[in-house]
Amino acid sequence: MTTNPDKPVSTHCPACGSMGKAVKPITIKSLVDPAARNKLTTLEGFRFCPGPDCEVAYFNPDTGETISKADVTVRIDQKETDPPQPVCYCFNHTAQSIHDELAKTGKCVVFDEISAKCKQGLDRCAQTNPQGSCCLANVRAAIKKAQTDLGITDTAKDTPQPDCCSTSCNPSPQTASQTASQTTTQMHAASPPRTGLWASAGAVLTAAIASACCWLPLLLISMGVSAAGIGGFFEAYRPIFLGVTVALLATGFYLVFKKPRCAPGSACATPNPKLRKLNAAMLVFATIWVLAFALFPNYLGYFLNNTNAASTTSPPAVTQPDQTAGADSTAAPIPTRTVQLDIAGMTCAACATGLSAQINTLPGVQQAHVDYDTQSANVQLRNPSDVDAVLTAISDFGYQGKVRQSP
């Protein structure tokens, strides 16, 4: 590295006179040896020298500083003649690999492959390419040189090719239809993963609906809203919703992980690995939620059985008159009658909990407990005639109840 602050400012290399192309500071930071880089006064304002016989790699017209080819950590395409001669630094293509492909197959798809990857945002030209910009012009030049050396006629020589790998490049009128076609291909290529995620979201929704027979009545009752008929309705369609859930989840896995059918070098042939990992993570997350909803009645039943073990071992006690109270006592106990009911149609402990909460909201009920294991209920009534209201509530909830006959 040398410094000459007195030299007049110029956009041409001070050593060979070649026109220099401006590079970003990230190029100097990424590709210049740290020992040489630390001696620079600034990383701004440097230009790349493409001169093939020039030992200067970068020069700064403002400060007069130069960076030699020896201080660059990668081989510079324009300044190398011996193999390997790199032409694409982002995706590791050399002039030799292009020559070998043409010699073996008679054609080269490297240009299209690089273009497709760049359109997906996989390129890092400013950090990897010494010239600090896209390599497509260099790749095209390497292809033409190899074709000339091998005596291969370039059938695409009359077709304009962009020299920029950024999607922001403005296509010429002759290539506008090609660009539109490529954009359509990319949209179709992106559709399967997106459709897969929609299928996964649908699986989560249908799983939640399938378990609504258990959690929705509890939610409604906790909000003070009657849950009559809700549990039975969703329970009747639970198998259908679970079947739809499995189908949607399987569709999501198929669409996200299936191998795309694309032509070599097309955009969908080189999927974005980060996007693929995100899709897979979202699909696994959706699967966990599907299992949580689908198995909700099972693990909620286990939880309720453990927490209510004491109450399920014995029926509610009947209030007895206070024998020690005086004859003039004004706190007379409320007479009750305990009725045992058989209930059919419950499929999980959560169903029993929701039904129990619903019965306890009835005016004539002092206390009620529904047991899923025995498919029965013990209900304390203030008036024996209130049993009809209890049976009606059970029927409205979607189950069948009847008074247990005494032996």
C-alpha positions as CSV (number, residue, x, y, z in Angstrom):
1,M,0.0,0.0,0.0
2,T,1.3,3.5,-0.9
3,T,0.1,7.0,-0.1
4,N,0.5,10.0,-2.3
5,P,-1.8,12.8,-1.1
6,D,-0.2,15.4,-3.5
7,K,-1.3,13.6,-6.7
8,P,-4.2,15.3,-8.5
9,V,-7.6,13.7,-8.0
10,S,-8.5,11.3,-10.9
11,T,-10.8,8.4,-11.6
12,H,-8.0,6.6,-13.4
13,C,-5.6,4.3,-11.8
14,P,-2.4,6.2,-11.0
15,A,-0.2,3.2,-12.0
16,C,-1.7,2.1,-15.3
17,G,-4.3,4.7,-16.2
18,S,-7.2,2.3,-16.4
19,M,-10.6,3.7,-15.6
20,G,-11.5,2.8,-12.0
21,K,-14.9,1.7,-10.8
22,A,-16.1,2.9,-7.4
23,V,-16.5,0.2,-4.7
24,K,-18.3,0.3,-1.4
25,P,-16.4,0.3,1.9
26,I,-17.8,-3.2,2.6
27,T,-15.7,-4.5,-0.3
28,I,-12.5,-3.1,1.1
29,K,-13.4,-4.3,4.6
30,S,-14.2,-7.8,3.4
31,L,-11.4,-8.5,0.9
32,V,-8.4,-6.5,1.9
33,D,-5.9,-8.1,4.3
34,P,-6.4,-6.6,7.9
35,A,-2.8,-5.5,8.2
36,A,-3.0,-3.4,5.0
37,R,-6.5,-2.2,5.8
38,N,-5.6,-0.9,9.2
39,K,-3.1,1.5,7.6
40,L,-5.8,3.2,5.5
41,T,-7.1,6.6,6.6
42,T,-10.6,5.7,5.3
43,L,-12.5,2.9,3.6
44,E,-14.5,5.4,1.6
45,G,-13.8,6.6,-1.9
46,F,-11.8,3.6,-3.3
47,R,-12.0,2.5,-6.9
48,F,-11.2,-0.9,-8.4
49,C,-8.5,-1.0,-11.1
50,P,-9.3,-3.7,-13.8
51,G,-5.9,-3.4,-15.5
52,P,-4.7,-6.9,-16.2
53,D,-1.0,-6.2,-15.8
54,C,-1.3,-3.6,-13.0
55,E,-0.3,-4.5,-9.5
56,V,-2.7,-2.0,-8.0
57,A,-6.1,-3.4,-7.0
58,Y,-7.7,-0.3,-5.5
59,F,-6.9,3.3,-5.5
60,N,-8.4,6.3,-3.7
61,P,-8.4,9.5,-5.8
62,D,-9.1,11.7,-2.7
63,T,-6.3,10.5,-0.4
64,G,-3.9,9.1,-3.0
65,E,-3.8,5.7,-1.2
66,T,-3.5,2.5,-3.2
67,I,-3.9,-1.2,-2.3
68,S,-1.8,-3.7,-4.1
69,K,-3.1,-7.0,-5.6
70,A,-1.0,-8.8,-3.0
71,D,-3.0,-7.3,-0.2
72,V,-6.3,-8.7,-1.5
73,T,-7.3,-12.0,0.1
74,V,-8.8,-13.5,-3.1
75,R,-7.5,-14.0,-6.7
76,I,-8.7,-11.1,-8.9
77,D,-10.3,-12.3,-12.2
78,Q,-9.1,-9.4,-14.3
79,K,-5.5,-9.8,-13.1
80,E,-5.1,-13.5,-13.3
81,T,-4.2,-15.7,-16.3
82,D,-3.3,-19.0,-14.6
83,P,-6.0,-21.3,-13.3
84,P,-8.0,-21.2,-11.3
85,Q,-9.3,-18.0,-12.7
86,P,-12.4,-17.0,-10.7
87,V,-15.3,-15.4,-12.6
88,C,-18.2,-15.8,-10.1
89,Y,-17.2,-15.3,-6.4
90,C,-20.6,-15.8,-4.9
91,F,-21.3,-19.3,-6.3
92,N,-17.7,-20.5,-7.0
93,H,-17.5,-20.6,-10.8
94,T,-14.2,-20.3,-12.6
95,A,-13.2,-19.8,-16.3
96,Q,-11.9,-23.4,-16.2
97,S,-15.2,-24.9,-15.0
98,I,-17.1,-23.0,-17.7
99,H,-14.7,-24.3,-20.3
100,D,-15.0,-27.9,-19.1
101,E,-18.8,-27.7,-19.1
102,L,-18.9,-26.5,-22.7
103,A,-16.3,-29.1,-23.8
104,K,-18.4,-31.9,-22.2
105,T,-22.0,-30.8,-23.1
106,G,-21.6,-28.2,-25.8
107,K,-23.6,-25.7,-23.8
108,C,-23.3,-23.8,-20.5
109,V,-26.1,-23.0,-18.1
110,V,-23.9,-21.2,-15.6
111,F,-25.2,-17.7,-16.6
112,D,-28.9,-18.8,-16.1
113,E,-28.1,-20.5,-12.8
114,I,-26.3,-17.4,-11.4
115,S,-29.1,-15.1,-12.6
116,A,-31.8,-17.3,-10.9
117,K,-29.8,-17.3,-7.6
118,C,-29.3,-13.6,-7.7
119,K,-33.0,-12.9,-8.2
120,Q,-33.6,-14.9,-5.0
121,G,-31.2,-12.6,-3.2
122,L,-28.5,-15.2,-2.6
123,D,-25.7,-13.1,-4.1
124,R,-23.2,-11.1,-2.0
125,C,-21.2,-9.4,-4.7
126,A,-20.1,-6.4,-2.7
127,Q,-18.5,-8.7,-0.1
128,T,-17.0,-11.4,-2.3
129,N,-16.2,-9.9,-5.7
130,P,-13.1,-7.7,-5.8
131,Q,-14.7,-5.4,-8.4
132,G,-17.5,-4.9,-5.9
133,S,-20.4,-5.6,-8.3
134,C,-22.2,-8.3,-10.2
135,C,-20.1,-10.8,-12.2
136,L,-22.6,-11.6,-15.0
137,A,-20.6,-9.5,-17.5
138,N,-17.5,-11.4,-16.6
139,V,-19.3,-14.7,-16.8
140,R,-20.6,-13.9,-20.3
141,A,-17.1,-12.9,-21.4
142,A,-15.7,-16.2,-20.1
143,I,-18.4,-18.2,-21.9
144,K,-17.7,-16.4,-25.2
145,K,-14.0,-17.0,-24.8
146,A,-14.5,-20.7,-24.1
147,Q,-16.8,-21.0,-27.1
148,T,-14.2,-19.4,-29.3
149,D,-11.5,-21.6,-28.0
150,L,-13.6,-24.7,-28.6
151,G,-15.1,-23.6,-31.9
152,I,-18.6,-23.6,-30.6
153,T,-21.1,-21.3,-32.3
154,D,-22.9,-19.0,-29.9
155,T,-26.6,-19.5,-30.8
156,A,-27.7,-16.9,-28.2
157,K,-25.3,-14.2,-29.3
158,D,-28.1,-12.1,-30.8
159,T,-30.2,-12.3,-27.6
160,P,-29.5,-9.4,-25.3
161,Q,-28.3,-10.4,-21.8
162,P,-28.4,-8.2,-18.7
163,D,-25.0,-7.4,-17.2
164,C,-26.6,-6.9,-13.7
165,C,-27.8,-9.7,-11.4
166,S,-30.0,-7.4,-9.3
167,T,-33.7,-7.6,-9.8
168,S,-33.7,-3.8,-9.9
169,C,-32.0,-3.7,-13.3
170,N,-34.2,-2.3,-16.1
171,P,-34.6,-4.9,-18.9
172,S,-34.4,-3.8,-22.4
173,P,-37.6,-3.9,-24.6
174,Q,-36.4,-7.0,-26.3
175,T,-36.1,-8.9,-22.9
176,A,-39.3,-7.5,-21.2
177,S,-41.3,-10.6,-22.2
178,Q,-38.5,-12.9,-20.9
179,T,-38.4,-11.0,-17.6
180,A,-42.2,-11.3,-17.2
181,S,-42.0,-15.0,-17.9
182,Q,-39.3,-15.4,-15.3
183,T,-41.3,-13.5,-12.8
184,T,-44.3,-15.7,-13.4
185,T,-42.1,-18.8,-12.9
186,Q,-40.8,-17.4,-9.6
187,M,-44.4,-16.7,-8.5
188,H,-45.4,-20.3,-9.3
189,A,-42.3,-21.6,-7.7
190,A,-43.1,-19.7,-4.5
191,S,-46.7,-20.9,-4.4
192,P,-46.2,-24.5,-3.1
193,P,-44.5,-23.4,0.2
194,R,-47.0,-20.7,0.7
195,T,-49.9,-23.0,-0.1
196,G,-48.3,-25.5,2.3
197,L,-48.4,-23.0,5.1
198,W,-52.0,-22.1,4.4
199,A,-52.8,-25.9,4.6
200,S,-51.0,-26.0,8.0
201,A,-53.0,-23.1,9.3
202,G,-56.2,-24.7,8.1
203,A,-55.2,-27.9,10.0
204,V,-54.7,-25.9,13.2
205,L,-58.2,-24.3,12.7
206,T,-60.0,-27.6,12.1
207,A,-58.3,-29.3,15.0
208,A,-59.4,-26.4,17.2
209,I,-63.0,-26.9,15.9
210,A,-62.8,-30.7,16.4
211,S,-62.1,-30.2,20.1
212,A,-64.6,-27.4,20.5
213,C,-67.1,-29.9,22.0
214,C,-64.9,-29.8,25.2
215,W,-63.3,-26.4,25.5
216,L,-66.0,-24.1,24.0
217,P,-68.8,-24.9,26.6
218,L,-66.3,-24.3,29.4
219,L,-65.4,-20.9,27.8
220,L,-69.0,-19.9,27.3
221,I,-70.0,-20.8,30.8
222,S,-67.1,-19.0,32.3
223,M,-68.3,-15.9,30.4
224,G,-71.8,-16.3,31.8
225,V,-73.3,-17.5,28.4
226,S,-75.4,-20.6,28.1
227,A,-73.6,-23.5,26.4
228,A,-76.8,-25.5,25.7
229,G,-76.5,-27.6,22.6
230,I,-72.9,-26.5,21.8
231,G,-71.1,-29.6,23.1
232,G,-73.4,-32.1,21.4
233,F,-73.2,-30.2,18.1
234,F,-69.5,-30.2,17.8
235,E,-69.2,-33.7,19.2
236,A,-71.4,-35.1,16.4
237,Y,-69.0,-33.6,13.8
238,R,-65.7,-34.3,15.6
239,P,-64.7,-37.3,13.5
240,I,-65.2,-35.2,10.3
241,F,-63.2,-32.3,11.5
242,L,-60.3,-34.6,12.7
243,G,-60.3,-36.2,9.2
244,V,-60.0,-32.8,7.5
245,T,-57.3,-31.9,10.0
246,V,-55.2,-34.9,9.1
247,A,-55.7,-34.3,5.3
248,L,-54.7,-30.6,5.6
249,L,-51.6,-31.3,7.7
250,A,-50.5,-34.1,5.2
251,T,-51.0,-31.6,2.4
252,G,-48.9,-29.0,4.2
253,F,-46.0,-31.5,4.6
254,Y,-46.2,-32.6,1.0
255,L,-46.2,-29.0,-0.4
256,V,-43.4,-27.8,1.8
257,F,-41.1,-30.7,1.4
258,K,-41.8,-32.0,-2.1
259,K,-39.0,-31.7,-4.6
260,P,-39.8,-29.0,-7.2
261,R,-40.0,-29.9,-10.8
262,C,-38.0,-27.2,-12.5
263,A,-35.8,-26.8,-15.5
264,P,-32.0,-26.5,-14.7
265,G,-31.1,-22.9,-13.9
266,S,-34.6,-21.8,-13.2
267,A,-35.5,-19.8,-10.1
268,C,-37.4,-22.7,-8.4
269,A,-34.5,-25.1,-9.0
270,T,-32.5,-23.2,-6.4
271,P,-34.9,-22.6,-3.5
272,N,-33.9,-20.1,-0.8
273,P,-32.6,-22.2,2.1
274,K,-33.6,-19.6,4.7
275,L,-37.2,-19.6,3.4
276,R,-37.2,-23.4,3.3
277,K,-36.1,-23.6,6.9
278,L,-38.7,-21.0,7.9
279,N,-41.5,-23.0,6.2
280,A,-40.3,-26.2,7.9
281,A,-40.2,-24.5,11.3
282,M,-43.8,-23.1,10.8
283,L,-45.0,-26.6,9.8
284,V,-43.6,-28.2,12.9
285,F,-45.1,-25.4,15.0
286,A,-48.5,-26.1,13.3
287,T,-48.2,-29.8,14.0
288,I,-47.6,-29.2,17.7
289,W,-50.7,-27.0,17.9
290,V,-52.8,-29.6,15.9
291,L,-51.8,-32.3,18.4
292,A,-52.5,-30.0,21.3
293,F,-56.0,-29.4,20.1
294,A,-56.7,-32.9,18.9
295,L,-55.7,-34.5,22.2
296,F,-57.3,-31.8,24.3
297,P,-60.1,-34.0,25.5
298,N,-57.7,-36.7,26.6
299,Y,-55.2,-34.7,28.7
300,L,-57.9,-32.4,30.0
301,G,-59.8,-35.4,31.2
302,Y,-56.7,-36.7,33.0
303,F,-56.2,-33.3,34.6
304,L,-59.8,-33.0,35.7
305,N,-59.8,-36.6,37.1
306,N,-56.8,-35.8,39.2
307,T,-58.0,-32.5,40.5
308,N,-61.6,-33.7,41.2
309,A,-60.7,-37.1,42.6
310,A,-62.1,-36.2,46.0
311,S,-65.4,-35.1,44.7
312,T,-65.8,-38.1,42.4
313,T,-65.6,-40.6,45.3
314,S,-68.7,-39.7,47.1
315,P,-72.0,-37.9,46.2
316,P,-72.8,-34.5,47.7
317,A,-74.0,-34.7,51.2
318,V,-77.7,-33.9,52.0
319,T,-78.2,-31.1,54.4
320,Q,-79.6,-32.3,57.7
321,P,-81.6,-30.2,60.2
322,D,-79.6,-28.8,63.1
323,Q,-80.7,-31.0,66.1
324,T,-79.1,-28.6,68.6
325,A,-81.0,-25.5,67.4
326,G,-83.6,-24.2,69.7
327,A,-87.3,-24.3,68.9
328,D,-87.4,-20.6,68.1
329,S,-84.4,-20.8,65.7
330,T,-85.0,-18.6,62.6
331,A,-82.1,-20.2,60.5
332,A,-84.1,-23.1,59.2
333,P,-82.1,-25.3,56.7
334,I,-83.2,-25.5,53.1
335,P,-84.7,-28.9,52.4
336,T,-83.0,-30.7,49.5
337,R,-83.3,-33.9,47.6
338,T,-80.4,-35.7,46.0
339,V,-81.3,-37.3,42.6
340,Q,-79.0,-39.7,40.8
341,L,-79.1,-39.5,37.0
342,D,-77.7,-41.7,34.3
343,I,-76.3,-39.8,31.4
344,A,-75.4,-41.2,27.9
345,G,-73.4,-39.5,25.1
346,M,-70.5,-38.0,27.0
347,T,-67.1,-38.8,25.3
348,C,-64.6,-37.0,27.6
349,A,-64.1,-35.7,31.1
350,A,-64.3,-32.2,29.8
351,C,-67.8,-32.9,28.5
352,A,-68.8,-33.9,32.0
353,T,-67.2,-30.7,33.5
354,G,-69.1,-28.5,31.0
355,L,-72.4,-30.3,31.6
356,S,-71.9,-30.0,35.4
357,A,-71.3,-26.3,35.2
358,Q,-74.4,-25.9,33.0
359,I,-76.6,-27.8,35.5
360,N,-75.3,-25.7,38.4
361,T,-76.7,-22.6,36.7
362,L,-80.3,-23.8,37.0
363,P,-82.4,-22.0,39.6
364,G,-83.6,-25.1,41.3
365,V,-80.2,-26.8,41.7
366,Q,-78.3,-26.3,44.9
367,Q,-75.3,-28.5,43.9
368,A,-74.6,-30.9,41.0
369,H,-71.7,-33.1,40.1
370,V,-71.4,-35.0,36.8
371,D,-69.0,-38.0,36.7
372,Y,-67.6,-39.1,33.3
373,D,-66.3,-42.4,34.5
374,T,-69.7,-43.7,35.7
375,Q,-71.7,-41.7,33.1
376,S,-73.9,-40.4,35.9
377,A,-74.7,-37.3,38.0
378,N,-75.6,-36.5,41.6
379,V,-77.8,-33.4,41.8
380,Q,-79.1,-31.7,44.9
381,L,-82.5,-30.2,44.2
382,R,-84.5,-27.7,46.3
383,N,-87.7,-29.1,44.9
384,P,-88.2,-32.6,43.5
385,S,-90.1,-31.2,40.5
386,D,-86.9,-29.4,39.4
387,V,-85.6,-32.7,38.1
388,D,-87.5,-32.0,34.8
389,A,-85.5,-28.8,34.3
390,V,-82.3,-30.8,34.8
391,L,-83.3,-33.4,32.3
392,T,-84.2,-30.7,29.8
393,A,-80.8,-29.0,30.3
394,I,-79.0,-32.3,29.7
395,S,-81.0,-32.9,26.5
396,D,-80.3,-29.3,25.3
397,F,-76.6,-29.9,26.0
398,G,-76.7,-32.8,23.5
399,Y,-76.8,-35.8,25.9
400,Q,-79.5,-38.2,27.1
401,G,-80.4,-38.2,30.9
402,K,-82.8,-40.2,32.9
403,V,-83.4,-40.7,36.7
404,R,-81.7,-43.8,38.0
405,Q,-84.3,-46.3,39.4
406,S,-83.8,-47.4,43.0
407,P,-83.1,-51.2,43.3
